[in-house]
Amino acid sequence: MDAKSIGLTAAIVAAIVGFALAGYFAIRPPTTITSTVTSTITSPVATTVTTTTTVPTTVTTTATATTTTTATATTTVPSVSTSTTTVTTTVTTTIMPQSSSMAPELIPVGVKTIMVDAAKGATLRLGNIIVIIRPGTYVMTPSGQMLSSYNFSIIDYELVNIGSPMMGGEPVFAFAYAVNGKVSPGYTFVNQEGKPYAVVTVVRMPSTWTSWTWLGFTQESNGTLVGGHYVFIDSWAYAGSGIFVNYQFVKPVPWVFVNTGMPASSPVVYTKPTTPNSTEVTTMTPELIPVGIGTLMVNATQGGAVAVGNILAIILPGTYVKTPSGQILKEYNFSLVYQAIMNIPPLNMSGVYYWPLFSYAFAVNNQINVGYTFVNASGSPVPVLTIAFLPSWFTSWTWLGYVQLPDGTLLGGKYTFPNPWIPGDDYIVNVVFIKPVPWVFLAVEHGYVNMTSTTTTTTSSSSSGGSGYVWG
């Protein structure tokens, strides 16, 4: 063979080898590297063997310990005696080809579920999230069926590869509502007429947080939401004291909490009441004395929320005020008044004594007056939702027959009737208060008698028809 032929043959062989290598690196399988590390451990000091890679690593030890990490894998073997022990650790490193794209994932890390009767409503809490499902809240399914009973869930999610919204901010975690286990915009919370009827969401969070609605996902069989994107920022009413309220959520979909770094400001104005004069304090007449007031200027189309102490009042959009003269107010000052009590006797219920502890009242334009009523635009009663952060064995009674003094003190009065509360997890909810009047909170002398459950069903059933509210 001449030199020319030898050269041509060599070139062909080189080309074949080159294509083979190129193909190998293009479709190469995971590479596994195994090494053995021997270390000496002297009690009581633990020995750490560290393997570092820049890609996913699987570390397996002969002591049946396996650790998977993304950057640094550390295997620590604690001492088990005072003698010197030699431990042999086999480290297996598998180098996987990196994916060119990672789909966003919302991975469930917590869930709470309750069975809802639409006529009665319900409340549920998971961590820092409370939801109020008002009486008359049904579910419209993707097929158009209206559900009067359903499982309602709150789900918390860990965030993976979701990035930040266009307006910036650091995503923290996400939550979603689910109907019968389904997280889908195809479901809608509706009233009896089939019109959207929002569930009310209360969240205690830093003032720099807000949330974004997340859509475009697929729910897998294990509950993980794969894919999706930020759609729009959500609107929250800041009630003060780190409490935010949303009354616009009508779909069981995810919302991603984002730390914006910009603190929200509450429109609630807190004032210190005037100290009652000595003549009032020394009388033996029952007194409700204001000691804390939070006031909000309400536009009926927008609603609002006020928190004072352990009480949260939620004025839903569409809540007007009817005055004693019959005038309908679209704008008004709403106050939540915390009151100390004096000369209020205990309540004897069939030989069980309930002791008064404190009272609260709503006020409209500084008036605590049974002549005012919270109504819709047509003049029909609309309740102000109330959450009391109290154990479920607390109850309250409406207090009437008083006179309001110029300094805000309520002089005189008596217990009139008990109020219905829906028990929650370390809180109770009232969904029927339609008057700005006081309520005296009481606790049973020997503890843990729950008066809420015996009254909730009757009141919820009567209110589901839109009339016959038991007002407070």
Summary of the structure (lengths in Angstrom):
residues: 472
radius of gyration: 32.0
end to end distance: 110.3
largest distance: 128.0
contacts: 1457
relative contact order: 0.10
helix: 8%
strand: 50%
